[in-house]
Amino acid sequence: MKHNLLIAKIWGGLAAPQAKTIQKVFNLIHQHKHMSRITTTTLAAILLVLFSCNDKNEDITEDVNRKGAVESSMSVEHIDSLHDLLITKHTVWHNGAVARVFEHRDTLPALGDTLTEAENNEGDTKQILVKKDYEIFITIK
């Protein structure tokens, strides 16, 4: 019974094919009574790590639900050595059409310059001075 509870906990975060594979492995383990509880738990943890590591980010979308959505974009452009421009744009989609577009522009202090290594087409590298970029973090509630 404890194995089934562990399977249920693992199952919640996995796709159906992965969960079925884990179920088969647990059934094999359960048939072999000589395997210790520690071995079973260790194997379950390893399987969980292996199956939960996939490169596909399911939060990234290729298109916007145009029946009803708010599409947002943010960018930072360098104005001069002292100022950057933050551009925030929101497009409101309603029943397949753009209902409204909001665009906000704010001036930010520039972060200055930094040295970085650049490579040309021939493979030659050298140190160059480039403007530092802001990192953008978004919290969605």
C-alpha positions, 0 to 999 in steps of 0.5 A, spaced: 500 500 500 505 504 501 508 503 494 501 505 491 501 512 495 508 513 493 506 512 485 500 516 486 505 522 489 510 521 483 504 520 478 501 527 479 507 531 476 508 526 470 505 525 463 501 518 462 507 514 458 512 516 464 507 514 469 505 507 466 513 506 466 514 507 473 508 503 475 511 497 471 517 498 475 514 498 481 510 492 479 516 488 478 519 491 484 513 488 488 514 481 485 521 481 488 520 481 495 527 480 497 528 488 495 529 492 501 525 498 502 531 503 501 532 500 495 525 501 492 525 508 495 532 509 492 529 507 485 523 511 485 527 517 487 532 516 481 526 514 476 522 521 478 528 525 477 529 521 470 522 522 468 521 529 470 527 532 467 525 534 460 527 540 456 520 542 453 517 548 457 510 547 457 509 554 459 512 557 453 506 558 447 507 559 440 501 563 439 496 567 443 488 565 444 485 570 441 478 569 443 480 572 450 487 574 452 492 579 454 499 579 450 504 582 454 511 584 452 517 588 455 523 590 452 529 595 454 533 599 449 539 603 450 538 611 449 545 614 450 550 613 455 546 615 461 539 612 459 535 606 457 528 606 455 523 601 458 517 599 453 511 595 456 506 593 451 499 590 452 495 587 447 488 585 449 485 580 445 477 579 445 473 574 440 479 574 435 480 581 434 485 586 438 480 590 443 485 595 445 493 596 446 496 599 451 504 601 451 508 605 456 515 608 456 519 609 462 526 612 462 531 608 466 538 610 468 543 606 464 547 600 468 553 603 464 558 598 460 562 592 461 567 588 458 566 582 454 569 577 449 567 577 442 568 573 436 568 574 429 567 570 423 574 567 422 574 565 430 578 571 432 576 573 439 577 580 443 575 584 449 570 589 447 566 594 451 558 593 451 552 596 455 549 592 460 542 590 460 537 590 465 534 583 467 527 582 466 523 578 472 515 578 471 511 576 477 504 573 475 498 573 480 
